[in-house]
Amino acid sequence: MCQDKHHEQAGFTQQAQDRGDGATSAPAAQIAELVTANHILYDQGVLDAFGHVSVRHADDPERFLLARNMAPGLVQAGDIVEFDLDGNPYNAAGRAIYLERFIHSEIYKARPDVVAVVHSHSPSVVPFSVSTTSPLRATCHMAGFIGLAAPVFEIRDHAGEASSLLITNQELGQALAGSLGERSLVLMRGHGSTVVADSLRRAVYRAVYTELNAQIQSAAQQLGEVTFLSEGEIAETVRVIETQVVRAWDFWSIKAGATARALMQQQAQLG
């Protein structure tokens, strides 16, 4: 994206009036875990300078936490903003916030079971969002949550032929949540994907393995006909494998912590 700074501020970020007094009510431990989630998703190549991850407020299910508009790899505790389920901030304090916060707000509104949401543009997944012949399917045992075929959200059906493909309002967020339905994953044509789960750590796990499954499926299809997971295998792999999410989180968080510290040092050197 080669927009100048003014265009970037006008087109890709937004400021909104705070509903609260500028103070966060979220537990410090939950904020710290969300910071770690941002760092892991960057370190694992799911997020780059773009994309975002949120978590439902631990003490108030009508709120969620999401970083201010910034690169995920640089997020720190002070960058976390609370929002209501209409996407209104409580403590942005004039800072730019994500235009696509409505992805998160409308999914939380539609799905009381969802505790965390990851929206990414991971490069191996995007091709499946535009293919008309090859849906993304659960190909390996680590990604049974993908199911028999991931749905694809077609924004043209809701925003016409000349949109930015971004989810910039409640109506588009509602439409995306409708395409997601009760599933764990929805692709977004020409844009990326959105993954949900009943915990932040599980959502991070699913986002990472959505990207890895896409890589595996693409490689397998180059060899010829592919045997995908059956419906029974999908259910059983989710039941068994996702009990091990903590193993992945613990390892990834150590690795991501080192990456985050290096980034912060480079940022400090640049002034």
Secondary structure as a PSIPRED ss2 file (coil, helix, strand):
# PSIPRED VFORMAT (PSIPRED V4.0)

   1 M C   1.000  0.000  0.000
   2 C C   1.000  0.000  0.000
   3 Q C   1.000  0.000  0.000
   4 D C   1.000  0.000  0.000
   5 K H   0.000  1.000  0.000
   6 H H   0.000  1.000  0.000
   7 H H   0.000  1.000  0.000
   8 E H   0.000  1.000  0.000
   9 Q H   0.000  1.000  0.000
  10 A H   0.000  1.000  0.000
  11 G H   0.000  1.000  0.000
  12 F H   0.000  1.000  0.000
  13 T E   0.000  0.000  1.000
  14 Q E   0.000  0.000  1.000
  15 Q C   1.000  0.000  0.000
  16 A C   1.000  0.000  0.000
  17 Q C   1.000  0.000  0.000
  18 D C   1.000  0.000  0.000
  19 R C   1.000  0.000  0.000
  20 G C   1.000  0.000  0.000
  21 D C   1.000  0.000  0.000
  22 G C   1.000  0.000  0.000
  23 A C   1.000  0.000  0.000
  24 T C   1.000  0.000  0.000
  25 S C   1.000  0.000  0.000
  26 A C   1.000  0.000  0.000
  27 P C   1.000  0.000  0.000
  28 A H   0.000  1.000  0.000
  29 A H   0.000  1.000  0.000
  30 Q H   0.000  1.000  0.000
  31 I H   0.000  1.000  0.000
  32 A H   0.000  1.000  0.000
  33 E H   0.000  1.000  0.000
  34 L H   0.000  1.000  0.000
  35 V H   0.000  1.000  0.000
  36 T H   0.000  1.000  0.000
  37 A H   0.000  1.000  0.000
  38 N H   0.000  1.000  0.000
  39 H H   0.000  1.000  0.000
  40 I H   0.000  1.000  0.000
  41 L H   0.000  1.000  0.000
  42 Y H   0.000  1.000  0.000
  43 D H   0.000  1.000  0.000
  44 Q C   1.000  0.000  0.000
  45 G C   1.000  0.000  0.000
  46 V C   1.000  0.000  0.000
  47 L C   1.000  0.000  0.000
  48 D C   1.000  0.000  0.000
  49 A C   1.000  0.000  0.000
  50 F C   1.000  0.000  0.000
  51 G C   1.000  0.000  0.000
  52 H E   0.000  0.000  1.000
  53 V E   0.000  0.000  1.000
  54 S E   0.000  0.000  1.000
  55 V E   0.000  0.000  1.000
  56 R E   0.000  0.000  1.000
  57 H C   1.000  0.000  0.000
  58 A C   1.000  0.000  0.000
  59 D C   1.000  0.000  0.000
  60 D C   1.000  0.000  0.000
  61 P C   1.000  0.000  0.000
  62 E C   1.000  0.000  0.000
  63 R E   0.000  0.000  1.000
  64 F E   0.000  0.000  1.000
  65 L E   0.000  0.000  1.000
  66 L E   0.000  0.000  1.000
  67 A E   0.000  0.000  1.000
  68 R C   1.000  0.000  0.000
  69 N C   1.000  0.000  0.000
  70 M C   1.000  0.000  0.000
  71 A C   1.000  0.000  0.000
  72 P H   0.000  1.000  0.000
  73 G H   0.000  1.000  0.000
  74 L H   0.000  1.000  0.000
  75 V C   1.000  0.000  0.000
  76 Q C   1.000  0.000  0.000
  77 A H   0.000  1.000  0.000
  78 G H   0.000  1.000  0.000
  79 D H   0.000  1.000  0.000
  80 I E   0.000  0.000  1.000
  81 V E   0.000  0.000  1.000
  82 E E   0.000  0.000  1.000
  83 F E   0.000  0.000  1.000
  84 D E   0.000  0.000  1.000
  85 L C   1.000  0.000  0.000
  86 D C   1.000  0.000  0.000
  87 G C   1.000  0.000  0.000
  88 N C   1.000  0.000  0.000
  89 P E   0.000  0.000  1.000
  90 Y C   1.000  0.000  0.000
  91 N C   1.000  0.000  0.000
  92 A C   1.000  0.000  0.000
  93 A C   1.000  0.000  0.000
  94 G C   1.000  0.000  0.000
  95 R C   1.000  0.000  0.000
  96 A C   1.000  0.000  0.000
  97 I E   0.000  0.000  1.000
  98 Y E   0.000  0.000  1.000
  99 L C   1.000  0.000  0.000
 100 E C   1.000  0.000  0.000
 101 R H   0.000  1.000  0.000
 102 F H   0.000  1.000  0.000
 103 I H   0.000  1.000  0.000
 104 H H   0.000  1.000  0.000
 105 S H   0.000  1.000  0.000
 106 E H   0.000  1.000  0.000
 107 I H   0.000  1.000  0.000
 108 Y H   0.000  1.000  0.000
 109 K H   0.000  1.000  0.000
 110 A H   0.000  1.000  0.000
 111 R C   1.000  0.000  0.000
 112 P C   1.000  0.000  0.000
 113 D C   1.000  0.000  0.000
 114 V C   1.000  0.000  0.000
 115 V C   1.000  0.000  0.000
 116 A E   0.000  0.000  1.000
 117 V E   0.000  0.000  1.000
 118 V E   0.000  0.000  1.000
 119 H E   0.000  0.000  1.000
 120 S E   0.000  0.000  1.000
 121 H C   1.000  0.000  0.000
 122 S C   1.000  0.000  0.000
 123 P C   1.000  0.000  0.000
 124 S C   1.000  0.000  0.000
 125 V C   1.000  0.000  0.000
 126 V H   0.000  1.000  0.000
 127 P H   0.000  1.000  0.000
 128 F H   0.000  1.000  0.000
 129 S H   0.000  1.000  0.000
 130 V H   0.000  1.000  0.000
 131 S C   1.000  0.000  0.000
 132 T C   1.000  0.000  0.000
 133 T C   1.000  0.000  0.000
 134 S C   1.000  0.000  0.000
 135 P C   1.000  0.000  0.000
 136 L C   1.000  0.000  0.000
 137 R C   1.000  0.000  0.000
 138 A C   1.000  0.000  0.000
 139 T C   1.000  0.000  0.000
 140 C C   1.000  0.000  0.000
 141 H H   0.000  1.000  0.000
 142 M H   0.000  1.000  0.000
 143 A H   0.000  1.000  0.000
 144 G H   0.000  1.000  0.000
 145 F H   0.000  1.000  0.000
 146 I H   0.000  1.000  0.000
 147 G C   1.000  0.000  0.000
 148 L C   1.000  0.000  0.000
 149 A C   1.000  0.000  0.000
 150 A C   1.000  0.000  0.000
 151 P C   1.000  0.000  0.000
 152 V E   0.000  0.000  1.000
 153 F E   0.000  0.000  1.000
 154 E C   1.000  0.000  0.000
 155 I C   1.000  0.000  0.000
 156 R H   0.000  1.000  0.000
 157 D H   0.000  1.000  0.000
 158 H H   0.000  1.000  0.000
 159 A H   0.000  1.000  0.000
 160 G C   1.000  0.000  0.000
 161 E C   1.000  0.000  0.000
 162 A C   1.000  0.000  0.000
 163 S C   1.000  0.000  0.000
 164 S C   1.000  0.000  0.000
 165 L C   1.000  0.000  0.000
 166 L C   1.000  0.000  0.000
 167 I C   1.000  0.000  0.000
 168 T C   1.000  0.000  0.000
 169 N C   1.000  0.000  0.000
 170 Q H   0.000  1.000  0.000
 171 E H   0.000  1.000  0.000
 172 L H   0.000  1.000  0.000
 173 G H   0.000  1.000  0.000
 174 Q H   0.000  1.000  0.000
 175 A H   0.000  1.000  0.000
 176 L H   0.000  1.000  0.000
 177 A H   0.000  1.000  0.000
 178 G H   0.000  1.000  0.000
 179 S H   0.000  1.000  0.000
 180 L H   0.000  1.000  0.000
 181 G C   1.000  0.000  0.000
 182 E C   1.000  0.000  0.000
 183 R C   1.000  0.000  0.000
 184 S C   1.000  0.000  0.000
 185 L E   0.000  0.000  1.000
 186 V E   0.000  0.000  1.000
 187 L E   0.000  0.000  1.000
 188 M E   0.000  0.000  1.000
 189 R C   1.000  0.000  0.000
 190 G C   1.000  0.000  0.000
 191 H C   1.000  0.000  0.000
 192 G E   0.000  0.000  1.000
 193 S E   0.000  0.000  1.000
 194 T E   0.000  0.000  1.000
 195 V E   0.000  0.000  1.000
 196 V E   0.000  0.000  1.000
 197 A E   0.000  0.000  1.000
 198 D C   1.000  0.000  0.000
 199 S C   1.000  0.000  0.000
 200 L H   0.000  1.000  0.000
 201 R H   0.000  1.000  0.000
 202 R H   0.000  1.000  0.000
 203 A H   0.000  1.000  0.000
 204 V H   0.000  1.000  0.000
 205 Y H   0.000  1.000  0.000
 206 R H   0.000  1.000  0.000
 207 A H   0.000  1.000  0.000
 208 V H   0.000  1.000  0.000
 209 Y H   0.000  1.000  0.000
 210 T H   0.000  1.000  0.000
 211 E H   0.000  1.000  0.000
 212 L H   0.000  1.000  0.000
 213 N H   0.000  1.000  0.000
 214 A H   0.000  1.000  0.000
 215 Q H   0.000  1.000  0.000
 216 I H   0.000  1.000  0.000
 217 Q H   0.000  1.000  0.000
 218 S H   0.000  1.000  0.000
 219 A H   0.000  1.000  0.000
 220 A H   0.000  1.000  0.000
 221 Q H   0.000  1.000  0.000
 222 Q H   0.000  1.000  0.000
 223 L H   0.000  1.000  0.000
 224 G C   1.000  0.000  0.000
 225 E C   1.000  0.000  0.000
 226 V C   1.000  0.000  0.000
 227 T C   1.000  0.000  0.000
 228 F C   1.000  0.000  0.000
 229 L C   1.000  0.000  0.000
 230 S C   1.000  0.000  0.000
 231 E H   0.000  1.000  0.000
 232 G H   0.000  1.000  0.000
 233 E H   0.000  1.000  0.000
 234 I H   0.000  1.000  0.000
 235 A H   0.000  1.000  0.000
 236 E H   0.000  1.000  0.000
 237 T H   0.000  1.000  0.000
 238 V H   0.000  1.000  0.000
 239 R H   0.000  1.000  0.000
 240 V H   0.000  1.000  0.000
 241 I H   0.000  1.000  0.000
 242 E H   0.000  1.000  0.000
 243 T H   0.000  1.000  0.000
 244 Q H   0.000  1.000  0.000
 245 V H   0.000  1.000  0.000
 246 V H   0.000  1.000  0.000
 247 R H   0.000  1.000  0.000
 248 A H   0.000  1.000  0.000
 249 W H   0.000  1.000  0.000
 250 D H   0.000  1.000  0.000
 251 F H   0.000  1.000  0.000
 252 W H   0.000  1.000  0.000
 253 S H   0.000  1.000  0.000
 254 I H   0.000  1.000  0.000
 255 K H   0.000  1.000  0.000
 256 A H   0.000  1.000  0.000
 257 G H   0.000  1.000  0.000
 258 A H   0.000  1.000  0.000
 259 T H   0.000  1.000  0.000
 260 A H   0.000  1.000  0.000
 261 R H   0.000  1.000  0.000
 262 A H   0.000  1.000  0.000
 263 L H   0.000  1.000  0.000
 264 M H   0.000  1.000  0.000
 265 Q H   0.000  1.000  0.000
 266 Q H   0.000  1.000  0.000
 267 Q H   0.000  1.000  0.000
 268 A H   0.000  1.000  0.000
 269 Q H   0.000  1.000  0.000
 270 L H   0.000  1.000  0.000
 271 G C   1.000  0.000  0.000
